[in-house]
Amino acid sequence: MRDFSYLRANSIDAARQAAALPGAMLLAGGTTLVDLAKCGVAEPDTVVDITHLK
């Protein structure tokens, strides 16, 4: 698994902006993204955590 940046979005607008970055992927509570990154299937540059947004 390669290194990536982690960003916890504090608003929907911030999440939308971060998701527009090249290589960004959303994390919404599940571990699937992390599992895919470990196997090299997903290679995010930035993981944007949106689990707490409502």
PEVENKA-V442316 format. One line per field, one symbol per residue. ss: DSSP state (2 for helix, 1 for strand, 0 for the rest). burial: I if it has 24 or more other C-alpha atoms within 12 Angstrom, else O. Layout:
ss: ???
burial: ???
This chain:
ss: 000011110002222222200001111000022222220000000111100000
burial: OOOOOOIIIOOOOOIOOIIOOOOIIIIOOOOOIIOOOOOOOOOIOIIIIIOOOO
